[in-house]
Amino acid sequence: MVCDFTDIENQNAEIQFYIKLACQLGLMGLDADGIPVKLFSPKEEVNRAQFGTVLSRTLRGNQYNGGEPFYSNHLDALQKAEIMKYIDAPGNKELREYVMLMLMRSVE
């Protein structure tokens, strides 16, 4: 997959490599249908919807892509698997402690 972001040129080579790799693996930098977007926004904060989508794609690939809004199928699947308990505030910033908790639940 070609992942040419127009806003990562100021990032160091290592970060650029991992940004493109995350896109090529289908994890980040994609629209709801899994198509690469033009802006990666590397300095932007991550909210619950974005984190949940990345976690869902890490666990299940593109199985839940295509929802409206983009994160709906991903968050629903994570909630059903009891990995993400609260999906009612998708715009909230995700706290590190909850990120760790969800990662641990996904391993279980």
GIBEL-V956912 format. One record per backbone hydrogen bond with DSSP energy under -0.5 kcal/mol. NH is the residue of the N-H (numbers start at 1). CO is the residue of the C=O. E is the energy in kcal/mol with one decimal. If there is no record, write none. Layout:
nh,co,e
NH,CO,E
NH,CO,E
This chain:
nh,co,e
3,1,-0.6
4,2,-0.5
5,3,-0.8
6,38,-2.6
8,5,-0.6
11,8,-1.9
16,12,-2.5
17,13,-2.4
18,14,-2.2
19,15,-2.6
20,16,-2.4
21,17,-2.4
22,18,-2.7
23,19,-1.8
24,20,-2.9
25,21,-2.4
26,23,-1.8
27,22,-2.9
28,22,-1.0
31,35,-2.7
34,31,-2.1
37,29,-2.2
44,41,-1.6
48,92,-2.6
49,90,-2.7
51,47,-2.8
52,48,-2.8
53,49,-1.9
54,50,-2.3
55,51,-2.9
56,52,-2.7
57,53,-2.6
58,54,-2.1
59,55,-2.1
60,56,-3.3
61,57,-1.7
63,60,-1.5
65,62,-1.7
66,32,-3.0
67,64,-0.6
67,70,-0.6
72,69,-1.9
75,71,-2.9
76,72,-2.3
77,73,-2.1
78,74,-2.2
79,75,-2.4
80,76,-2.5
81,77,-1.8
82,79,-1.6
83,78,-2.7
84,78,-1.2
85,83,-0.6
87,85,-0.6
92,89,-1.8
94,46,-1.4
99,95,-2.3
100,96,-2.5
101,97,-2.0
102,98,-2.8
103,99,-2.4
104,100,-2.5
105,101,-2.5
106,102,-2.1
107,103,-1.3
108,104,-1.6
